[in-house]
Amino acid sequence: MHQFEVQTIWDGFNLAGHQIAFTNSALWMCVAAVALWVFMLGGMKRAIVPGRWQMMVETFTNFIDNLLKANIGKEGRKFTPYVFSLFMFILFANVLGLLPFGIVGVHPFTVTSHFTVTGVLAILSFAIVLVVGFAKHGFRFFSLFAPKGTPIPVLLLVAPIEFVSFMVRPFSLALRLFVAMTAGHILLKVLAGFIINAGNTSAGLGILVGVPSFALMAGVSALEMLVAGVQAYVFALLTSLYINDAVHLHDHH
C-alpha cells in the first residue's frame, strides 16, 4: 500500500503547533494544476480554424457547458467555470495517477484516492449549493425538504428524510470518487505483484501466471482510464444536479 502513503517532501513550517509540510500529495495536486494550465493555454489560441489542441479544449468546455444547460438551464452558464475546473482537475488528477511514470523511477500519487482531497472538493460543491440556495431564495430554500402539496402528517416523516439525504450528499460525492480510485489502484497493484512474483519463480509458472496477469493488467489499466473519466463526469454531473436544486428548488418538479 506504499503508493497511498502521504510522504513529506519538504518539512515546511509550524503553524499554531501544526506541521505544515509539502507532501507528495500536494506535489501531485500542483502537477495536475500545472498540466491543466498548460492544456488550457494551448487551447486558448482562439484560432478561427482550430487546431487539434484547441479542438480538444473546446470539446471539453462544450461538454460541460451542455451538461449544465441540460441540468440547470440558462442560469447554468454562470457555473460553467466552476464545474469545468472541478471536472478537469479531477480528470487530470485521476489520469496522472495512472500514468506509468514508475518506469523512470517517479512514483505517481493519485490525490483523488485520498478522502481528504475528494472531501474538500465535495464540501466546496456543497458550500456553493448552500450559498446559491440561500442567496436566491432566502429561507424559502428550506422548502427543498418539503415537497409542495404534502399533507402535514406525511411531511413530519418526509422532511427529516429529505434533510438527512441532503446532508449526506457531500459524503456520498467524496466517497464515490475516493473508493473508485483506491479500489482500481489496489487491483492494479495486486496484479503487478502477481506478475513480479510469477517472474521470480519457475519459467513455467511465470508464463502460466504472469502472462494472463499482464493481459488482465493491461485490460484493467484501460478500464481504469475509463473509470477516471467517468468518475470526473459523475462528480461534475451530481454537482450540477445539486446546484439545479438550489437554483430552482421544487419549481421544476
GIDA-V510082 format. One record per backbone hydrogen bond with DSSP energy under -0.5 kcal/mol. NH is the residue of the N-H (numbers start at 1). CO is the residue of the C=O. If there is no record, write none. Layout:
BEGIN
{{NH/CO} {NH/CO}}
END
This chain:
BEGIN
{{4/1} {5/2} {7/5} {9/22} {10/22} {13/20} {15/18} {18/15} {20/13} {20/18} {21/19} {22/10} {23/21} {24/7} {27/23} {28/24} {29/25} {30/26} {31/27} {32/28} {33/29} {34/30} {35/31} {36/32} {37/33} {38/34} {39/35} {40/36} {41/37} {42/38} {43/39} {43/40} {44/40} {44/41} {46/43} {50/48} {55/51} {56/52} {57/53} {58/54} {59/55} {60/56} {61/57} {62/58} {63/59} {64/60} {65/61} {66/62} {67/63} {68/64} {69/65} {70/66} {71/67} {72/68} {73/68} {73/69} {76/73} {77/74} {78/75} {79/76} {80/76} {80/77} {83/79} {84/80} {85/81} {86/82} {87/83} {88/84} {89/85} {90/86} {91/87} {92/88} {93/89} {94/90} {95/91} {96/92} {97/93} {98/94} {98/95} {99/95} {99/96} {101/99} {103/100} {104/101} {105/102} {106/101} {107/105} {108/106} {111/109} {113/110} {114/111} {117/114} {118/114} {119/115} {120/116} {121/117} {122/118} {123/119} {124/120} {125/121} {126/122} {127/123} {128/124} {129/125} {130/126} {131/127} {132/128} {133/129} {134/130} {135/131} {136/132} {137/133} {138/134} {140/137} {141/138} {142/139} {143/140} {144/141} {145/142} {146/143} {150/147} {155/151} {156/152} {157/153} {157/154} {158/154} {159/155} {161/157} {162/158} {163/159} {164/160} {165/161} {166/162} {167/163} {168/164} {169/165} {169/166} {172/168} {173/169} {174/170} {175/171} {176/172} {177/173} {178/174} {179/175} {180/176} {181/177} {182/178} {183/179} {184/180} {185/181} {186/182} {187/183} {188/184} {189/185} {190/186} {191/187} {192/188} {193/189} {194/190} {195/191} {196/192} {197/193} {198/194} {199/195} {200/196} {201/197} {201/198} {206/202} {207/203} {208/204} {209/205} {210/205} {210/206} {211/207} {213/209} {214/210} {215/211} {216/212} {217/213} {218/214} {219/215} {220/216} {221/217} {222/218} {223/219} {224/220} {225/221} {226/222} {227/223} {228/224} {229/225} {230/226} {231/227} {232/228} {233/229} {234/230} {235/231} {236/232} {237/233} {238/234} {239/235} {240/236} {241/237} {242/238} {243/239} {244/240} {245/241} {246/242} {247/243} {248/244} {249/245} {251/248} {253/250}}
END
